[in-house]
């Protein structure tokens, strides 16, 4: 008997190995040469499954497995589908010791040895299987403990061996399955999965299988329906009344597209890869036949198509899951309370009174969302309402958009005094009503922004900005941005800002200036919706200028009175200034969690307050303001019991620009740190926690030298600090007095424990770096992130004189990497250029740096060109 259970003889495997490998390669090559269609993908994944079926059957025979055992396909392979590099999940079902009459020998050690030989043979021919070996009782017990196992077994498919054992397994598994408990577990599992992927189908690198709106969401529907005995195909669900014929068509179409994308992704990657990562998006797009144009990349065309499919899957998943829950959980009998003649409250969900409500009354489409806002206790839309909206999309045509009643309803949603705009507009977009009503919005749904700055698609970014603006008006969120909340509390007609947020990026992707194009679109919207002249002018101004305040705050010298006066003239009045400030903060916050930081917040607030004073007619009081700042600094020094006048020797060596660029607290800190070191030849370095609550403020005082800034940048780069801002001053006595705003992960992690040690370390090491006379080392080119490699920023250098032709503005744009600022500083040092101000702005993985410089080489055209050329080489 033992000889019967020995593994298959090795000589039989080489031929099978070649047949398996060549057969799989032929299927993939055939798919590669076909037009990229859903039927072609279906043919491939089913063909691969059949090819594996045949190979496993031959291996099962070669292994001389006992008649009492069975081989079962489970998981995705159980559905009869295999993508080119998917897992092949199988279950070797063993007979119990005293079960079947044909179970064969009951020597389980020998049996498991045989199974081991079978699994080894699978791997030997290149079949990378995921295997489990269990008896029927073990399967049932494991399924009760683990819903993942239960799900895999739900799709079990007989391959070979004992059919009787398989049928016994399937009957016992079905009997042990609790549909309600299974649905609850899969719903919770799906929520956790969605949370892992940030609850959005619009991630820049989505997982086409696991992300919201991916294939897994469709599989969950089938699993839940199958467990409840409601069918295992979309047509079967329609027969049970869970889906309409139109929904079945949409499910099949979008499932086909997602499978096609996943199959092409595997083929292009040459491995199992379900993420549409930047590295592969272009190649996958080109395999679909997409070509890059002047307007957009090939990858953007592919991703736009993917996002529309994922959005549809998200909608349909929600509708059908609610329907299955009503069938399985009995929630279909939830008590209903009439809200008005059109809507009901079904257990906290808004429900239409009849399926044909929207066909009878198209105004009810937008009334749905207004009622949702107005009704206390409504948590969302019921399956019946969602289905009715999904099927009513064809009713929202040009006539619907021009209807005065609909325009009035839309404005009521925007203006609703009770709030709820954030949730209402998310629902409007989720149900596709927003894009159908605002046709201009439809064009940017699912549109990528490959600028290394935004991490959301355009429509999701817009809704994020709308949410951020709305939060300024909610007292519960006042702790997040106290200044913004304070200003918002005094701002009349908040809906003006909501309209501006809705349109500020609506013209992205058309080519040309999206701010100008968006201003034209919002002007048309205001005219059509009866918005008054003053509010229209403000909204149009906000859309047109929504990038201006950020650019000035992050790139220009805010201590320059002319910069402030020019900006004040541009905004014209305080209402425009306040509105633009609120929109700018909300916009930057809505691009990416990495882009906003406290320093950018301070720059914007400083610009806002300076402009506010200028608008109040304080342009001629600059001298008085500086004197007041000095007086405030003296008061701070008095708190430290320093002798009167201790600050004068230092201040006497400083020009007006120093006092204009620093606030009173910084001026006092510098005087306190340096009053006894004015003539020192040893570099003085002092550091403290930044007053803005993020990173360190670092003061460097040392005899001036051409490469000083480069040495400081080199140290910060080595120490893993990022410089956000640098204020560079040279005293009349020949000393450099430089102040840096720098952040580091170490500071954030150690603020509550040993930040004092870190400050001491910076003070010691930076002083040593400044005092060094060694040649400047070559900059480290640093590693580029995968995203930057896929979407590189074209390096740009712009060198131009300021309006008075006394100083030069150097603007640098490049992909972010370690050592970049140091590389720029070395070029400036090599040409003996004097740096007066540095503003470093990191936008995601792109940097926009601005430097205020002067020096004799800038007066000669040939040397200007040489400097620009060297800078381009340094940042490339």
Secondary structure, DSSP 8 states (H G I E B T S, - for coil): -TGGGS---GGGHHHHHHHHHHHHHHHHHHHHHS---HHHHHHHHHHHHHHHHHHHHHHHHHTT--TT-EEEE-HHHHTT---TT--EEEEEEE--TT--TT-----HHHHHHHHHHHHHHHHHTT--EEEEEEEHHHHHHHHHH-HHHHHHHHT-EEEEE-HHHHHHHHHHHHHH--HHHHHHHHHHHHHHHHHHTTT-TT-TT-BTTTSTTSHHHHHHHHHHHHHTTS-SSHHHHHHTTSS-HHHHHHHHHHHHHHHHHHHHHHHHHTS---B--HHHHHHHHHHTT----SS--HHHHHHHHHHHHHHHHHHHHHHHHHHHHHHHH-GGG--EEE-SSSEEEETTEEEESSTTHHHH-TTHHHHHHHHHHHSTT--EE-HHHHHHHHHTGGG-SHHHHH-HHHHHHHHHHHH-TT--HHHHHHHHHHTTHHHHHSHHHHTTTT----SSS--S-HHHHHHHHHHHHHHHT-GGGTTTSHHHHHHHHT-S-THHHHHHHHHTTTTTTSSS-HHHHHHHHHHHHHHHTT--HHHHHHHHHHHHTTTHHHHHHHHS-TT-HHHHHHHHHHH-SHHHHHHHHHHHHHHHHTT-TTT--HHHHHHHHHHHHHHHHHHTT-GGGHHHHHHHHHHHHHHHHHTTT--TTTTHHHHTT--HHHHHHS-HHHHHHHHHHHTT-TT-SS-EEEEEE-TTSSSEEEEEEEE--TTHHHHHHHHHHHTT-EEEEEEEEE-TTSEEEEEEEEE-HHHHHHTTTTHHHHHHHHHHHHHHHHH--S-----------HHHHHS----EEEEEE-TTSSSEEEEEEEE--TTHHHHHHHHHHHTT-EEEEEEEEEETTEEEEEEEEE-GGGGSHHHHHHHHHHHHHHH-
